[in-house]
Amino acid sequence: MTYEEYINSPLWAVLRQLAFERDGFRCVLSNSQDNLEGHHRKYPPYGKWDEDCLGNITTLCRECHAAHHNSMLIRKYKSKEREEVPHEAPKVNRDFTNVKESGVMGSAHDPQ
C-alpha cells in the first residue's frame, strides 16, 4: 500500500480521529481548533502501515503543519549547503584574462 492509499484508508481515519480526541481537538502547538491535520511524528517501517500507532501521530493545524514541513526543508537545504563541493571551481583572474582565453565569455562579450 502506498502512502497516498494509506492516508485514504479506514485505519488512518481511525488513528487520526483518536489523535484529535487525545489532543482535545486542538493543535498541540498553537492551540487552534481550525483546519486540524494529523501529523506523523514518526513513520512505521516503509510500507508497513499496519504497524502505525497512535503514538506516531499528533494533531497540528494546517498552518503549524506547513511551518513544520517548511522548517524541515530549510534544514535539509542548509545541510546540503555545507556539504563539500565535489569539484573545484576554476580560478578567475581579476582582469578576467583567463576567462576570455578559455572562450567561456564568447565573442558577444569580447568583440575582436
Buried (B, 14 or more C-beta within 10 A) or exposed (E): EEEEEBBEBEEBEEBBEBBBEBBEEBBBBEEBEEEBBBBBEEEBEEEEBEEBEEEBBBBBBEBBBEBBEEEEEEEEEEEEEEEEEEEEEEEEEEEEEEBBEEEEEEEEEEEE
